[in-house]
Amino acid sequence: MDDALLAYDAGRVDALAGHRDAERARHPRTGADYRMGFLDARIEIFRMLSSARRILEGND
């Protein structure tokens, strides 16, 4: 369980930093957790940028 949480967190950190570790993503045991963390962070970034865009355009 700890390995899965660490992989998930590493995926989030990498996504927020703007790069993906292909080796970690392919890891047979924790790769799926890494990819899920990466995807969750990318969705979070998309929503943040979308909100900022709406605010700047005045379509709040």
HELIX and SHEET records of a PDB file:
HELIX    1   1 ASP A    2  ALA A   17  1                                  16    
HELIX    2   2 ALA A   22  ALA A   25  1                                   4    
HELIX    3   3 GLY A   31  GLU A   57  1                                  27    
END                                                                             
